[in-house]
Amino acid sequence: MNDIKNTKLRKPLRIAMISIAAILVLVIVAVFVLWHMSGRPSLHRIDASQMRTMDFSNVEMYPPSFATDALYLVQLVENTHPIFVIDDWLPSDYEVIRDEFLAYTHENIERLDFTFAMLRYITALRDAHMNILGAVTTAYVDIHWQALDDRLFLLDDNSDVSAIEVVEIGGIPVGEIFATIERYYYSENEFGRENSRNRFSRAKEIIERSGGNTDGDIVKLVLDDNGVISIKHVELNERKFHDPKFIIRHEMIDDVFTLDIRTFINVPSEVTQEAVQAIEDAVAIHVRTLCHIQTFGFFFRITNGFVLM
């Protein structure tokens, strides 16, 4: 009889203990999740943008002018770009750059000046996808070169980097040309920065905006070949920038599969398919996988068949 009573008592006690343990586990998991998420950006439009975006309710959007165009652009950007709905992502200097843009476009300026002002405003978003690559470039120095470690080198006939360094373009040091590029085009990583320098250091308007001389559509280059200084005059024409060599390579290192992609420009389809097959093979065997896509500057892991961004 006592055994029956003990059995009846033990059963609810066991259920109660299991319930308490489950609640404790849930509490611990909840605390861990909240702690883990505390350092991550949250989506709260009102909190994030309340003091950082313009109030357009009483703004006059007429008559048509560069000032009106600037207002429309700011309104469009602030109403659509995700940076305005993510806490603590909007750069601290955004409002300063935006207000400078709006004040400047109220002046009597030319279209090219407005375009550069617009490019400068866009950099405040710290988003290379917002770059307007063809906005101001009408002619390019007809030569191929490669930016490396804050320097610029000519390419040889095989499109490989030579020992000949370009030290001046249109009478302006290369470093000043680079500074102008970075004022108007944002780069998210080192490869993006080099790519922008390769493109826009050849652009007529960037050279002129830096104070360089392009009279007669001829640009003077000062070259340094292992200490031997020479001058080269190069024409400007409508030829576009030199596309960088594509890089897609993968390697298995122990149980980690690595994939390095530098650019998607001019990549043969068979190379792309080979990389895709390599990823699929890695996922199939559940290896730990680290992929670095340097063009966009982000990482993702493929673990047990799932892609985690």
C-alpha positions, 0 to 999 in steps of 0.5 A, a space after each residue: 500500500 505504501 509502495 502505491 502511495 509512494 509511486 503516486 507521490 513520485 510521479 507528480 514530483 517527477 513531473 514538477 522537477 522536469 517542468 522546473 528544469 525545462 523552465 530553467 533551461 528556457 530562462 538560461 537560453 533566453 538570457 543567452 539569446 538576449 545577451 548575444 543579441 545585445 551587441 547587434 543592430 536592431 530594427 527600430 525606425 523611429 529610434 534610429 532615424 528620429 533625429 537623423 533624417 530631415 522633416 520634409 513636411 514643410 519643405 518646398 520642392 519647387 521650382 525645378 533646380 539643382 537645389 530641388 534635385 538635391 532635396 528629392 535625392 535626400 528624401 529618396 535616400 532617407 526614405 529607402 536606404 536600410 541604414 536609416 532603420 538600423 540602430 547605430 549604423 548611420 555614420 556620425 558625419 552623415 548630417 554634416 555631409 548632407 547639410 553641406 550638400 544641400 547648402 552647396 546646391 543652393 548656389 549658382 553651380 554647373 551641372 558637373 559641380 552638382 554631380 560631384 556634390 551628389 557623389 560626395 553626399 552618397 559617400 556619407 552612406 558608407 555603401 559602395 553599392 551606391 557609387 555612381 560609376 559613370 556619373 562624371 567620366 567622359 574621357 580616360 587616359 589611354 593607358 593601363 596601370 595598377 594601384 598597389 599599396 598607395 602607389 600606381 604602376 604601369 602594366 606591361 604587354 601581358 597586363 602584368 605589373 611592371 617596375 615603372 611607377 606613375 608618380 604624377 598625373 597632369 602635374 599632380 602627385 598620384 596620392 592627391 589623385 587617390 584622395 580625390 577619388 576617395 572623396 567621391 567614391 566609397 570603398 568597402 575594402 582594400 580590393 574595392 579601393 584599388 579597383 576605384 583607383 585603377 578606374 578613376 585615376 584615368 578619368 579626365 574629370 577626376 584629374 581636373 578636380 584634383 587640380 591636374 592639367 588635361 589641356 588639349 586632351 593630352 595628359 603628362 605623366 611623370 614616371 619613375 623606372 627604378 630611379 630613372 625619371 621620365 615624361 610620357 604624354 598620353 591622349 585622353 579618349 572614350 576608352 573605358 577603364 581596364 578591367 582587373 584580372 579575375 581571381 576565383 580560387 579554392 582550396 581544401 585546408 584540412 577540413 576547411 574549404 576556402 574560396 577566394 573571389 576577387 571580382 566577377 568581371 570577365 570571368 569565363 563561365 567554365 571557371 564559375 561552374 567549377 567554383 560552384 561545383 566545388 562549393 556543392 561538393 564541400 556542402 555535400 561532405 559537411 566540411 567546415 567552409 569559409 568563403 571570402 568574397 573580397 569584392 563585397 567584403 563579407 564572409 559566410 560559412 557553409 556548415 552542415 549544408 546550411 549557409 549562414 550569413 
